[in-house]
Amino acid sequence: MESITIYPKNERQKSLLKSLLKELEIRFEIGQYEDETLLSEKDFLAKIDNSIAQAEQGKTRSLPKDQQREFLGL
């Protein structure tokens, strides 16, 4: 099943959404939304460029296959 992420603007919206989901008997989770994780397009592209430059300088590291699987949740 797919999941839906909703970002209410205020406590009133959050409360109304919670009430609606409970009434419809839809399972939901409430987590903390952190704005710091979102980047502007400019910042995102700068981060990609920085990563490419690091790779070209040989500043990379390898993970063993078991750690790769764990990281990817396989």
C-alpha positions as CSV (number, residue, x, y, z in Angstrom):
1,M,0.0,0.0,0.0
2,E,1.2,3.5,-0.7
3,S,1.6,6.1,2.0
4,I,0.7,9.8,2.0
5,T,2.7,12.5,3.7
6,I,0.7,15.5,4.8
7,Y,2.2,18.7,6.3
8,P,-0.5,20.7,8.3
9,K,0.2,24.4,8.6
10,N,-1.0,24.7,12.2
11,E,-2.4,22.8,15.2
12,R,-6.0,23.2,14.1
13,Q,-5.3,21.5,10.8
14,K,-3.3,18.7,12.5
15,S,-6.2,18.2,15.0
16,L,-8.8,18.1,12.2
17,L,-6.7,15.6,10.2
18,K,-6.2,13.4,13.2
19,S,-9.9,13.4,13.9
20,L,-10.8,12.6,10.3
21,L,-8.3,9.7,10.1
22,K,-9.5,8.2,13.4
23,E,-13.1,8.5,12.2
24,L,-12.2,6.7,8.9
25,E,-10.2,4.1,10.9
26,I,-7.1,4.9,8.9
27,R,-3.8,4.0,10.5
28,F,-1.5,6.9,10.8
29,E,1.7,8.0,12.4
30,I,2.8,11.4,13.6
31,G,6.4,12.3,13.2
32,Q,8.5,15.4,13.5
33,Y,9.0,17.4,10.3
34,E,12.4,19.0,10.0
35,D,12.7,21.9,7.5
36,E,16.5,21.5,7.6
37,T,16.3,18.3,5.5
38,L,14.8,20.2,2.6
39,L,17.1,22.0,0.2
40,S,16.5,24.6,-2.4
41,E,17.3,23.5,-6.0
42,K,20.4,25.7,-5.9
43,D,21.7,24.1,-2.6
44,F,20.9,20.6,-3.9
45,L,22.8,21.2,-7.1
46,A,25.7,22.7,-5.2
47,K,25.8,19.6,-2.9
48,I,25.8,17.3,-6.0
49,D,28.7,19.3,-7.6
50,N,30.6,19.1,-4.3
51,S,30.1,15.3,-4.2
52,I,31.3,14.9,-7.8
53,A,34.4,17.0,-7.0
54,Q,35.2,14.8,-3.9
55,A,34.8,11.7,-6.0
56,E,37.2,13.1,-8.7
57,Q,39.7,13.8,-5.9
58,G,39.5,10.2,-4.8
59,K,37.8,11.1,-1.5
60,T,35.4,8.1,-1.5
61,R,35.0,5.0,0.6
62,S,33.6,1.5,0.0
63,L,31.2,-0.4,2.1
64,P,31.3,-4.2,2.4
65,K,28.3,-6.0,0.8
66,D,26.7,-6.8,4.1
67,Q,26.8,-3.1,5.1
68,Q,25.5,-2.1,1.6
69,R,22.5,-4.5,2.1
70,E,21.9,-3.1,5.6
71,F,22.0,0.5,4.4
72,L,19.6,-0.3,1.5
73,G,17.3,-2.3,3.8
74,L,17.7,-5.5,1.8
